[in-house]
Amino acid sequence: MRHALIIDDNRIVSRAIQHYLEPLGFQSFDYSWTGRQAFEAARKHTPDMIVIGDDTVGAALEAARTLASEGAIPVLLVSGDPARAAARSGEAAAVAGPFTLGEIDEAVHIALGRGSPDRIMERRLCAAEAG
């Protein structure tokens, strides 16, 4: 059973992320809005992946980075702005919205080390050429 820690201060966004992750095999979730909450949640149940929203800043962002580096936990950045996602993602897999379930699926596989970042870009280019 896969477990995700979602760090975002918007409950609607957090639930939307959960909705996308459930069909990908994630069955349990913790939510945090602060760095302290993220550390507490990770201590209780080590996540298989950390998902952070684009607006995550300060202690919550640092907690995600620390947890990821200490536990070799992959991080997925979900963003509504492609340029901002690229600038902020660093070592994280990133998907910029609006996105399809297929793009989230591929981003999760990239974060978990089983996918290619080029596939998301290929899908976006094909969609742009078709439209």
C-alpha positions as CSV (number, residue, x, y, z in Angstrom):
1,M,0.0,0.0,0.0
2,R,1.5,3.3,-1.1
3,H,1.4,6.3,1.2
4,A,1.7,10.0,0.1
5,L,2.4,13.0,2.2
6,I,0.7,16.1,0.6
7,I,2.1,19.4,1.7
8,D,-0.2,22.3,0.5
9,D,-2.1,24.9,2.4
10,N,-5.1,24.6,0.2
11,R,-7.5,21.8,1.2
12,I,-9.2,21.8,-2.3
13,V,-5.8,21.3,-4.0
14,S,-4.8,18.6,-1.5
15,R,-8.0,16.7,-2.2
16,A,-7.6,17.1,-5.9
17,I,-4.0,15.7,-5.7
18,Q,-5.4,12.7,-3.7
19,H,-8.0,12.2,-6.3
20,Y,-5.3,11.9,-9.0
21,L,-3.0,9.7,-6.9
22,E,-5.7,7.1,-5.8
23,P,-5.9,5.4,-9.3
24,L,-2.1,5.2,-9.3
25,G,-2.0,2.9,-6.2
26,F,-1.8,5.4,-3.4
27,Q,-4.2,4.3,-0.7
28,S,-3.3,6.4,2.3
29,F,-2.6,10.0,2.7
30,D,-1.4,12.5,5.2
31,Y,-1.8,16.3,4.8
32,S,0.3,19.1,6.2
33,W,0.3,22.8,5.9
34,T,3.4,23.5,8.0
35,G,6.9,22.1,8.4
36,R,6.1,20.8,11.9
37,Q,3.0,19.0,10.7
38,A,5.0,17.5,7.8
39,F,7.7,16.1,10.1
40,E,5.1,14.7,12.5
41,A,3.2,13.0,9.7
42,A,6.3,11.5,8.3
43,R,7.4,10.2,11.7
44,K,4.0,8.4,12.2
45,H,3.9,7.0,8.6
46,T,6.9,7.2,6.3
47,P,5.6,8.4,2.9
48,D,6.5,6.6,-0.4
49,M,6.2,10.0,-2.0
50,I,5.9,13.7,-1.0
51,V,3.7,15.9,-3.1
52,I,4.1,19.7,-2.7
53,G,1.9,22.4,-4.2
54,D,3.4,25.2,-6.2
55,D,2.7,27.8,-3.4
56,T,4.5,25.7,-0.7
57,V,7.1,28.0,0.9
58,G,9.1,28.5,4.0
59,A,9.3,25.8,6.7
60,A,6.9,23.5,4.8
61,L,9.1,23.6,1.7
62,E,12.2,23.0,3.8
63,A,10.5,20.1,5.6
64,A,9.8,18.5,2.2
65,R,13.4,18.9,1.2
66,T,14.8,17.6,4.4
67,L,12.4,14.6,4.6
68,A,13.2,13.8,0.9
69,S,16.9,13.9,1.4
70,E,17.0,12.1,4.8
71,G,14.8,9.3,3.7
72,A,15.4,9.2,0.0
73,I,11.8,10.0,-0.5
74,P,10.8,11.2,-4.0
75,V,9.1,14.6,-4.3
76,L,6.5,15.6,-6.9
77,L,5.8,19.3,-7.4
78,V,2.3,20.1,-8.8
79,S,2.0,23.6,-10.3
80,G,-0.4,25.6,-12.3
81,D,2.5,27.6,-13.9
82,P,5.0,25.6,-16.2
83,A,7.8,28.2,-15.9
84,R,7.5,28.4,-12.1
85,A,7.4,24.6,-11.9
86,A,10.6,24.3,-13.9
87,A,12.3,27.0,-11.8
88,R,11.3,25.5,-8.4
89,S,11.4,21.7,-9.1
90,G,15.2,21.2,-8.8
91,E,15.6,17.5,-8.0
92,A,11.8,16.9,-7.9
93,A,9.6,15.6,-10.7
94,A,7.2,18.3,-11.7
95,V,3.9,18.5,-13.5
96,A,2.4,21.8,-14.5
97,G,-1.3,22.2,-15.0
98,P,-3.6,22.0,-16.5
99,F,-2.6,18.4,-16.7
100,T,-4.1,15.1,-17.6
101,L,-4.2,12.0,-15.5
102,G,-1.7,10.5,-17.9
103,E,0.7,13.3,-17.1
104,I,0.3,12.9,-13.4
105,D,0.8,9.1,-13.8
106,E,4.1,9.7,-15.7
107,A,5.2,12.3,-13.2
108,V,4.6,9.9,-10.3
109,H,6.6,7.2,-12.2
110,I,9.4,9.7,-12.7
111,A,9.3,10.7,-9.0
112,L,9.5,7.0,-8.0
113,G,12.4,6.4,-10.5
114,R,10.5,4.4,-13.1
115,G,9.8,6.9,-15.8
116,S,11.3,9.3,-18.3
117,P,10.9,13.1,-18.0
118,D,10.8,13.3,-21.7
119,R,7.5,11.4,-22.0
120,I,5.6,14.3,-20.3
121,M,7.1,16.8,-22.7
122,E,6.4,14.5,-25.7
123,R,2.7,14.3,-24.6
124,R,2.5,18.1,-24.3
125,L,4.1,18.7,-27.7
126,C,1.8,16.2,-29.4
127,A,-1.2,17.9,-27.7
128,A,0.0,21.3,-28.8
129,E,0.6,20.2,-32.4
130,A,-2.9,18.6,-32.5
131,G,-4.6,21.7,-31.1
